[in-house]
Amino acid sequence: MIEVELKARLVDPAAVEKRLREFASFVRDFEKRDSYWHGPDWRINRGTKGFRLRTDGARTTVTFKNKRSEGGIEINHEREFSVSDLPTFDEFLERLGCEPFYEKRKRGKRFEVDPGSGAPIALELAEVEGLGWFLEIEALVPEDDPAAVALAQGEIRALLAKTGLEETAIEGRYYSELLIAAGLVAVP
């Protein structure tokens, strides 16, 4: 699966939420706890062995991605699977030689829009602990087809405009970079 996503910094989250409610369907409130891990030998192969463990309500998911960014929009080849027993899985990771790196928490509201060209596009109004408020807009594309990715990028940019945000609000850095820059994550 290819994830096409942008995030934009928010100055007035209430105004953006009001706009979202005009054109998008509210899905649910959320609170997500993400822990990021380094895989074995990460010191030798930096950036190639990391993964995320996300707890969202009663569900825990492992995600790993091959990332790239184009004009502030992430285009990630994403793979994930569910975990049924988190404490045992944590122990398994440590046994394999994986090491925890940092945690990120975010809470907010999820909305969706049906673009008519594929799967619904998710819009999440999220407060990231220590960083403030963001709007994340994400489309999923079945495969890395340049035309499908370009279409998703256009749909995402159009939705950003519908919220009243300018493209200058797009935050092109990853959350990890923002957390490190804010001094909230120590770099080993």
C-alpha angles and dihedrals in degrees: 000000000000117000115205109192144160132186126205129195115241128217095176111028092174091059091049091048090052090053092046091054089056096062110009133067117243110235107175150312113262142194115192129189113196124189117190121210137193115225125226114297092015091144089062097041103033116196096011105085106044128119140174129237109202127192112195111171108309093340125093120192135182115216131184125179145189101219136203133161131215118186094334093313117113118222108192132178096219131194126179145167137186126256119212100189113036100184091051091045091051089052090048091052092052090047089055090053098257118147130208112243108181145324131236127193127196135172132185148100130308123215131176137206125196105222092188090233100085140311119006117274114237122222115190124190100204138179108207111204110251095005107063133228128344139172112222118195116190134181124184119218119192096226141006095270109154093218093050092046091049090050091050091049090053093048091049093050090048091052091049088055091049089059089057094248123134122227087248086074091065111115107211097186122092118248089249090060091048093049092048092048089050090053092244095118125047115221112225 
